[in-house]
Amino acid sequence: LSESRQAMENKREHPRHISPDLVVVINSSIFRVLSWSYGGFLIDAGHHKFNVGGLLTIEGIGEKSDDFPTNIVAVNVPSRIVHHDENIVVGISCLQMDDSTLSLLQRHEARL
């Protein structure tokens, strides 16, 4: 990691997890999660475009097996786009997370 990236990682409130089998649902589309913490997600946006600063709602969190989504649980997590690089990586900051969504992520974390 670069020095500035390392400094940013050290300031993180929540540790980041790599979870190749996690997916999120946004605007009825399923996105692969590149990494996540309790504060947000980095997703593979594919061909979708997002505007930095834009608001969205994460509608579901689940897993994928053999590239097919499974076990998607409906959630309602208001969020903001905080990063969109020139490739496909989009950073999402969760503005609020209810107890059931937090519990879902804690169960996923326990399996890592």
C-alpha positions, 0 to 999 in steps of 0.5 A: 500500500502507498503511504497515503493509502496506509494512513487512510487504512489506519484511520478506519473506524471498522476493519475492511474484509475481503469477501469474494462471495458477498453481493449487494443489490442496488436498484434491482441490480446485483453487484459483487462486493470487492471488500467491505466493512461495517461502514461501507462497501467497495463494489465492482460496478461493471458497466453501471455508472454512479455519481460521487455524492449520489444517494442510493439504497442497498436493497439486499445483501447475499452471497454467490455460489458458482457465480449465481446469487444465493441467500439474498436478504432484503435490507434497507441501507441508505448510503452515499457514493464516495468513490468511483474510479476510472475503472469499475470500483465504486466506494459506498458509505453506509449512512445508517444500518439497522440491527438486523443488517448489522447482525447479517454482516456479523454472521458473514464475518464470523464465517470468514 
